[in-house]
Amino acid sequence: MNLPSVSDIMTRDPITVRPSQTLRAAIEAMREHHCRRLPVMDDGKLVGIISDRDVRLALNSPFIMRDRREDRVLLDQVLVAECMTPGPVTLMPEQSVLEAARLMHDRKFGGLPVVEKGRLVGIVTETDVLRCFIDLHSN
């Protein structure tokens, strides 16, 4: 069976955020575009990735007791750069879906940016891989 490549299943030109943006901006972008992770770009270069889990961890530290009203302040003061995963693992568009699935499984990643010649061209998520699997086995 000839498996599709990452470029066949990825979301092209994904929504991104900058490291200087607030957590509120990241959350709003995720909600508006119905996604759970965003590549973080600085001057056209991929510098990180931030997920909804990263945001939850930043806001819900088990070590800090605080009033929930303080979350609003944190959302507007904490920057993406402080919560993102820097230097994310990436895929290339020509890699197979199997390679993407193995990498996400082995590293426990829910999604990976796709980079071609140093430029962000897409993102592949678990949902994309599962959809591909279903499509391949439905025919």
Backbone as numpy.savetxt, mean C-alpha at the origin, in Angstrom:
# Nx Ny Nz CAx CAy CAz Cx Cy Cz
0.32 -24.23 -17.52 -0.52 -23.05 -17.52 0.37 -21.81 -17.52
0.06 -20.92 -18.41 0.82 -19.67 -18.52 0.16 -18.61 -17.63
0.85 -18.22 -16.57 0.27 -17.24 -15.64 0.43 -15.82 -16.15
-0.53 -14.98 -15.82 -0.43 -13.57 -16.19 0.75 -12.91 -15.46
1.12 -11.77 -15.96 2.17 -11.00 -15.29 1.53 -9.98 -14.36
2.33 -9.42 -13.50 1.88 -8.40 -12.56 1.19 -7.25 -13.31
1.73 -6.88 -14.47 1.14 -5.77 -15.23 -0.29 -6.06 -15.68
-0.65 -7.35 -15.78 -2.00 -7.73 -16.19 -3.04 -7.54 -15.09
-2.60 -7.55 -13.83 -3.57 -7.50 -12.73 -3.44 -6.27 -11.84
-2.37 -5.51 -12.00 -2.12 -4.38 -11.09 -3.10 -3.22 -11.33
-3.22 -2.40 -10.32 -3.93 -1.13 -10.46 -2.90 -0.14 -10.96
-3.14 0.42 -12.11 -2.19 1.37 -12.71 -2.34 2.75 -12.10
-1.21 3.47 -12.07 -1.19 4.85 -11.55 -1.95 4.98 -10.24
-1.49 4.28 -9.20 -2.23 4.31 -7.93 -2.21 5.69 -7.28
-3.19 5.91 -6.43 -3.25 7.12 -5.63 -2.06 7.08 -4.67
-1.42 8.21 -4.48 -0.25 8.27 -3.60 -0.40 9.40 -2.59
0.48 9.38 -1.60 0.58 10.48 -0.65 2.05 10.87 -0.53
2.27 12.04 0.05 3.64 12.52 0.29 3.99 12.30 1.76
5.26 12.15 2.08 5.66 11.96 3.47 5.29 13.14 4.36
5.15 14.31 3.78 4.84 15.52 4.54 3.35 15.70 4.82
2.52 14.81 4.26 1.08 14.90 4.51 0.74 14.29 5.87
-0.42 14.66 6.40 -0.85 14.16 7.69 -1.53 12.79 7.56
-1.66 12.13 8.72 -2.39 10.87 8.73 -3.83 11.07 8.26
-4.41 12.21 8.62 -5.77 12.50 8.17 -5.85 12.47 6.64
-4.89 13.09 5.97 -4.89 13.10 4.50 -4.77 11.68 3.94
-3.95 10.85 4.57 -3.79 9.46 4.12 -5.09 8.69 4.30
-5.71 8.84 5.47 -6.97 8.14 5.74 -8.05 8.58 4.76
-8.14 9.87 4.53 -9.16 10.38 3.60 -8.94 9.86 2.19
-7.68 9.77 1.76 -7.38 9.24 0.42 -7.76 7.76 0.35
-7.46 7.00 1.41 -7.82 5.58 1.42 -9.34 5.40 1.37
-10.05 6.19 2.14 -11.53 6.08 2.14 -12.11 6.47 0.79
-11.64 7.60 0.27 -12.19 8.10 -0.99 -11.97 7.13 -2.15
-10.82 6.46 -2.14 -10.46 5.58 -3.26 -10.61 4.10 -2.93
-11.20 3.81 -1.77 -11.49 2.44 -1.37 -10.26 1.53 -1.44
-9.20 1.98 -0.78 -7.98 1.17 -0.74 -7.44 1.13 0.68
-6.54 0.19 0.94 -6.01 0.03 2.29 -4.54 0.37 2.41
-3.92 0.74 1.30 -2.50 1.11 1.36 -2.21 2.11 0.26
-1.24 2.97 0.53 -0.87 4.00 -0.43 0.65 4.08 -0.56
1.15 4.08 -1.78 2.57 4.36 -1.95 2.85 5.80 -1.50
4.02 6.00 -0.94 4.42 7.33 -0.48 5.52 7.83 -1.42
5.25 8.97 -2.06 6.14 9.52 -3.07 6.74 10.85 -2.60
8.01 11.04 -2.89 8.68 12.30 -2.58 9.51 12.69 -3.79
9.18 13.81 -4.40 9.86 14.29 -5.60 9.92 13.22 -6.69
8.78 12.56 -6.90 8.70 11.55 -7.96 9.34 10.22 -7.64
9.83 10.05 -6.42 10.50 8.81 -6.03 9.69 8.09 -4.96
9.55 6.77 -5.12 8.88 5.96 -4.13 9.76 5.86 -2.89
9.27 6.34 -1.77 10.07 6.34 -0.54 9.45 5.48 0.56
8.21 5.04 0.37 7.57 4.24 1.41 6.20 3.77 1.00
5.56 3.12 1.94 4.17 2.70 1.77 3.51 2.83 3.13
2.26 3.27 3.13 1.51 3.39 4.38 0.20 2.63 4.22
-0.15 1.87 5.25 -1.38 1.08 5.20 -2.34 1.53 6.29
-3.57 1.07 6.16 -4.54 1.38 7.21 -4.09 0.80 8.55
-3.37 -0.29 8.51 -2.83 -0.89 9.75 -1.79 0.02 10.38
-0.93 0.62 9.56 0.06 1.56 10.08 -0.63 2.71 10.81
-1.71 3.19 10.24 -2.46 4.30 10.83 -3.09 3.86 12.15
-3.71 2.68 12.14 -4.33 2.18 13.37 -3.30 2.02 14.48
-2.14 1.49 14.15 -1.09 1.31 15.16 -0.63 2.65 15.72
-0.53 3.64 14.86 -0.10 4.97 15.30 -1.12 5.60 16.24
-2.38 5.35 15.99 -3.43 5.98 16.80 -3.81 5.17 18.03
-3.49 3.90 18.05 -3.96 3.03 19.14 -2.82 2.33 19.88
-1.84 3.07 20.28 -0.73 2.49 21.02 -1.24 1.91 22.34
-0.89 0.66 22.63 -1.31 0.08 23.91 -0.54 0.67 25.09
0.47 1.44 24.80 1.31 2.01 25.85 0.91 3.41 26.28
-0.01 4.01 25.52 -0.41 5.38 25.82 -1.91 5.42 26.06
-2.27 5.82 27.26 -3.70 5.99 27.58 -4.06 7.44 27.30
-5.11 7.64 26.52 -5.54 8.99 26.22 -7.00 8.99 25.82
-7.56 10.14 25.84 -8.94 10.34 25.44 -9.04 10.24 23.92
-10.09 9.63 23.40 -10.27 9.47 21.95 -10.32 10.82 21.23
-10.71 11.87 21.92 -10.73 13.20 21.28 -9.33 13.62 20.83
-8.33 13.08 21.50 -6.96 13.41 21.13 -6.58 12.82 19.78
-7.32 11.82 19.34 -7.06 11.23 18.02 -7.17 12.28 16.92
-8.14 13.18 17.05 -8.30 14.23 16.04 -7.05 15.09 15.94
-6.45 15.37 17.08 -5.22 16.16 17.10 -4.10 15.37 16.44
-3.99 14.09 16.80 -2.94 13.25 16.21 -3.09 13.15 14.69
-4.33 13.00 14.23 -4.57 12.89 12.79 -4.05 14.11 12.03
-4.09 15.25 12.67 -3.65 16.48 12.00 -2.20 16.86 12.29
-1.55 16.16 13.20 -0.17 16.50 13.55 0.85 15.45 13.16
0.46 14.19 13.19 1.39 13.12 12.84 1.47 13.02 11.32
2.69 12.94 10.81 2.91 12.90 9.37 3.05 11.47 8.86
2.72 11.29 7.60 2.86 10.00 6.94 4.29 9.47 7.13
5.28 10.33 7.04 6.68 9.91 7.17 6.96 9.21 8.49
6.21 9.54 9.51 6.44 8.97 10.84 5.84 7.58 10.99
4.94 7.20 10.12 4.22 5.92 10.26 4.43 4.96 9.10
4.93 5.46 7.98 5.06 4.62 6.79 6.18 3.59 6.96
6.15 2.59 6.11 7.26 1.65 6.00 8.17 2.21 4.92
9.40 2.62 5.30 10.29 3.19 4.29 10.91 2.11 3.40
11.33 2.51 2.21 12.00 1.60 1.28 11.25 0.31 1.06
10.02 0.39 0.58 9.20 -0.83 0.45 9.76 -1.81 -0.58
9.44 -3.07 -0.36 9.73 -4.11 -1.34 8.83 -3.83 -2.54
9.36 -4.00 -3.73 8.59 -3.71 -4.94 8.60 -4.89 -5.90
7.71 -4.81 -6.85 7.65 -5.78 -7.95 7.93 -5.04 -9.25
8.29 -5.81 -10.28 8.42 -5.27 -11.62 7.22 -5.77 -12.43
6.76 -4.98 -13.40 5.55 -5.36 -14.16 5.64 -6.71 -14.84
6.83 -7.11 -15.25 6.96 -8.37 -15.99 7.02 -9.60 -15.09
7.09 -9.42 -13.77 7.10 -10.58 -12.89 5.75 -11.28 -12.95
5.77 -12.58 -12.68 4.52 -13.35 -12.76 3.67 -13.12 -11.52
2.40 -13.39 -11.68 1.47 -13.30 -10.55 1.89 -14.29 -9.46
2.42 -15.43 -9.85 2.88 -16.42 -8.87 4.01 -15.83 -8.02
4.96 -15.14 -8.66 6.04 -14.50 -7.91 5.48 -13.46 -6.93
4.52 -12.69 -7.38 3.90 -11.69 -6.52 3.20 -12.36 -5.34
2.45 -13.42 -5.61 1.73 -14.13 -4.55 2.70 -14.72 -3.53
3.77 -15.33 -4.01 4.76 -15.91 -3.10 5.40 -14.85 -2.21
5.76 -13.73 -2.82 6.40 -12.65 -2.07 5.44 -12.09 -1.02
4.20 -11.86 -1.41 3.22 -11.33 -0.44 2.97 -12.35 0.67
2.87 -13.61 0.32 2.64 -14.66 1.32 3.83 -14.78 2.26
5.02 -14.91 1.71 6.22 -15.12 2.52 6.54 -13.94 3.43
6.30 -12.73 2.94 6.63 -11.53 3.72 5.42 -10.96 4.47
4.26 -11.61 4.27 3.01 -11.18 4.91 2.65 -9.74 4.57
2.74 -9.43 3.27 2.36 -8.12 2.76 0.99 -8.22 2.10
0.18 -7.19 2.30 -1.14 -7.15 1.67 -1.12 -6.54 0.28
-0.01 -5.92 -0.06 0.11 -5.29 -1.38 1.52 -4.79 -1.59
1.89 -4.66 -2.84 3.24 -4.22 -3.19 3.21 -3.22 -4.34
4.01 -2.16 -4.24 4.13 -1.22 -5.35 4.83 -1.90 -6.54
4.47 -1.47 -7.73 5.08 -1.98 -8.95 5.89 -0.84 -9.56
7.17 -1.11 -9.80 8.09 -0.08 -10.27 8.74 -0.53 -11.56
8.82 0.40 -12.51 9.49 0.13 -13.79 10.45 1.26 -14.07
11.72 0.91 -14.24 12.77 1.90 -14.52 12.75 3.03 -13.48
12.58 2.64 -12.22 12.61 3.61 -11.13 11.35 4.43 -10.96
10.31 4.15 -11.74 9.07 4.92 -11.69 7.92 4.04 -11.21
7.12 4.54 -10.28 5.94 3.82 -9.80 4.93 3.74 -10.94
4.51 2.52 -11.28 3.54 2.35 -12.36 2.27 1.66 -11.90
2.28 1.10 -10.68 1.10 0.41 -10.21 1.25 -0.12 -8.81
0.22 -0.83 -8.39 0.24 -1.53 -7.10 -0.54 -2.82 -7.27
-0.06 -3.89 -6.65 -0.73 -5.19 -6.68 -1.11 -5.54 -5.25
-2.34 -5.97 -5.07 -2.83 -6.32 -3.74 -3.26 -7.79 -3.69
-3.51 -8.25 -2.48 -4.03 -9.61 -2.30 -5.31 -9.80 -3.09
-6.14 -8.79 -3.10 -7.40 -8.86 -3.83 -7.16 -9.08 -5.32
-6.17 -8.40 -5.88 -5.84 -8.58 -7.30 -5.41 -10.01 -7.58
-4.58 -10.56 -6.69 -4.08 -11.93 -6.87 -5.22 -12.93 -6.73
-6.09 -12.73 -5.75 -7.22 -13.64 -5.58 -8.18 -13.57 -6.77
-8.43 -12.37 -7.27 -9.29 -12.22 -8.44 -8.69 -12.97 -9.64
-7.39 -12.86 -9.80 -6.70 -13.56 -10.90 -6.85 -15.08 -10.73
-6.67 -15.56 -9.53 -6.81 -16.99 -9.24 -8.21 -17.47 -9.58
-9.21 -16.70 -9.15 -10.61 -17.06 -9.43 -10.86 -17.07 -10.95
-10.38 -16.04 -11.63 -10.57 -15.96 -13.09 -9.91 -17.16 -13.80
-8.71 -17.52 -13.37 -8.01 -18.63 -14.01 -8.71 -19.97 -13.82
-9.38 -20.11 -12.69 -10.00 -21.39 -12.39 -11.50 -21.42 -12.62
-12.04 -20.35 -13.15 -13.47 -20.30 -13.46 -13.75 -20.69 -14.90
-12.73 -20.73 -15.72 -12.92 -21.01 -17.15 -12.73 -22.45 -17.48
